[in-house]
Amino acid sequence: MPESMAGIVATFVLSLLLLWAFSAGLFAALYFWRGVTFASFFGESQGWRHFLWLGAKAALVWGPIMLLVVITAPSRWKESVW
């Protein structure tokens, strides 16, 4: 992680986007595991939006916790002392 304020912001944004995508993919996998077929679900116009919305909800729940972890990162830096 870059030891700067821009690095902290970039790390948080990248982590939040990865969390959103991973959560949406996990929800999709759980739906397909329960028997929803890929062709029938993504043939609908709202199918992929549903998974993105579920992933956004998960990111909203875990985002503040991730923000706290990223904000406390400067206390563990070795080279630059703030």
Number of C-alpha atoms within 10 A of each C-alpha: 11 10 15 12 11 10 13 19 14 14 16 19 14 12 17 20 16 13 20 24 17 15 21 24 17 15 17 22 14 12 15 13 10 9 8 13 12 13 8 9 15 12 11 10 9 10 14 15 13 14 21 18 14 18 23 20 15 16 23 14 11 14 20 12 12 15 17 11 12 17 14 11 12 17 10 9 13 8 7 10 9 8
